[in-house]
Amino acid sequence: MKNKINLLESRGESYKTSKNVLISFKYAFNGIYYVFNTSRNFKIQLIFALISLILGFLLQISKSNYLMLIITIMAVLILEILNTSIETIVDLVIKKEFSNLAKISKDASAGAVLLGSITSVIIAVYIFIPKIKLLFLNL
């Protein structure tokens, strides 16, 4: 929690829009860095992404399947970043009070990540199962 607060305090003028493109990129990378440091699920998703990419390389999947894999990975990571953003905004608004609407908002954003993750598993099965079957048939 302390790490979250320190990262938030470093953006004292976060309400301003940068006129410098490089600074805008810096803010974007700060957001990714924040999610990486504070979200266990983001780290887990990165590990599965790395495993999937290595497996795709080892099984010599086609370029189109590799592209599908990369797009799927990026979609899940984007959803996790948006989920963290929504949860952070909700926490900012409600402070430490319970709100049923806040719960719905947080549950719905987590549900979006879950659906993205389920989709990624379906795509991984589509890409990897035929290659793994072929591998066992050739043994």
Sequence and secondary structure as in RCSB ss.txt:
>XXXX:A:sequence
MKNKINLLESRGESYKTSKNVLISFKYAFNGIYYVFNTSRNFKIQLIFALISLILGFLLQISKSNYLMLIITIMA
VLILEILNTSIETIVDLVIKKEFSNLAKISKDASAGAVLLGSITSVIIAVYIFIPKIKLLFLNL
>XXXX:A:secstr
 HHHHHHHHT TTTTS  S HHHHHHHHHHHHHHHHHH HHHHHHHHHHHHHHHHHHHTT  HHHHHHHHHHHHH
HHHHHHHHHHHHHHHHHHHTTS  HHHHHHHHHHHHHHHHHHHHHHHHHHHHHHHHHHHHHHT 
